Amino acid sequence: MNGLQPGHAVGPYRILGPLGRGGMAEVYRAVREGESNEIALKVFSVQRDNVELTRRFRREMQIHAGMTHPHLVRVLESGHEGELSMLFLKKVS
């Protein structure tokens, strides 16, 4: 797993701490530099050169983008940093 530590910068976000993890990803509390609203940062633990898992990542982004419901998180943006693939999700409650 990635094991990002509090204070680590990922793009414009700073890791505050872990929220959880599953078979394909870890989720962290994070905050955009200069802002106070927390988000959830989902970091996929798979290598970007894995074609099947990259396809699944893109599909998850597309599915999330088309869904709205009060009980679903909203994808704010997605990106890559080095070998990491990430989803930046709506404010953590």
C-alpha positions in Angstrom: 0.0 0.0 0.0 1.0 3.6 -0.4 1.1 4.5 3.3 0.9 8.3 2.9 1.7 10.1 6.1 0.0 13.2 7.6 1.6 16.3 6.1 2.5 14.6 2.8 1.6 16.8 -0.2 -0.3 15.2 -3.0 -0.8 17.7 -5.8 -2.4 20.8 -4.1 -3.6 18.7 -1.2 -2.1 17.9 2.2 -2.8 14.6 3.9 -4.4 14.9 7.4 -4.7 11.2 8.2 -6.1 7.8 7.0 -9.8 7.1 6.7 -9.7 3.5 5.6 -8.5 1.0 2.9 -9.7 -1.8 0.8 -8.3 -4.2 -1.7 -7.6 -1.6 -4.4 -7.3 1.7 -2.6 -6.6 3.7 0.5 -8.7 6.7 1.5 -7.3 9.7 3.4 -8.6 12.9 4.9 -7.0 15.8 3.1 -7.2 19.5 2.7 -6.4 21.7 -0.3 -3.6 24.2 0.6 -5.0 27.5 1.6 -8.5 26.1 2.3 -10.2 24.7 5.3 -12.7 22.2 3.8 -11.7 18.6 4.1 -12.0 16.1 1.3 -11.5 12.4 1.0 -8.6 11.4 -1.2 -8.9 7.9 -2.7 -5.5 6.6 -3.8 -5.4 3.5 -5.9 -2.8 1.0 -4.9 -2.4 -0.4 -8.4 0.4 0.5 -10.8 -0.7 2.7 -13.7 0.8 0.3 -16.2 -1.8 -2.3 -15.2 -4.2 -1.9 -18.2 -7.2 -3.7 -16.6 -7.0 -1.7 -13.3 -6.5 1.5 -15.1 -9.6 0.8 -17.1 -11.5 0.2 -13.9 -10.2 3.4 -12.4 -11.4 5.4 -15.5 -14.8 3.6 -15.4 -15.2 4.5 -11.7 -14.5 8.1 -12.5 -17.1 8.1 -15.3 -19.8 6.4 -13.3 -19.3 8.8 -10.3 -19.4 11.8 -12.6 -22.9 10.9 -13.8 -24.4 10.2 -10.4 -26.0 12.5 -7.9 -27.6 11.5 -4.7 -27.4 13.0 -1.1 -25.8 9.8 0.2 -23.1 9.4 -2.5 -19.8 11.2 -2.5 -19.1 13.5 -5.4 -15.9 13.3 -7.4 -14.3 16.8 -7.4 -11.4 15.8 -9.6 -9.1 13.0 -10.5 -5.4 12.8 -11.3 -2.1 11.0 -11.3 1.1 11.7 -9.4 4.0 9.5 -10.3 2.6 5.9 -10.1 -0.5 6.9 -8.0 -4.0 7.2 -9.5 -6.3 9.3 -7.3 -9.9 10.5 -6.9 -10.6 13.7 -4.9 -14.0 13.3 -3.3 -16.4 15.8 -1.8 -16.0 17.2 1.7 -15.7 14.6 4.5 -18.5 15.0 7.0 
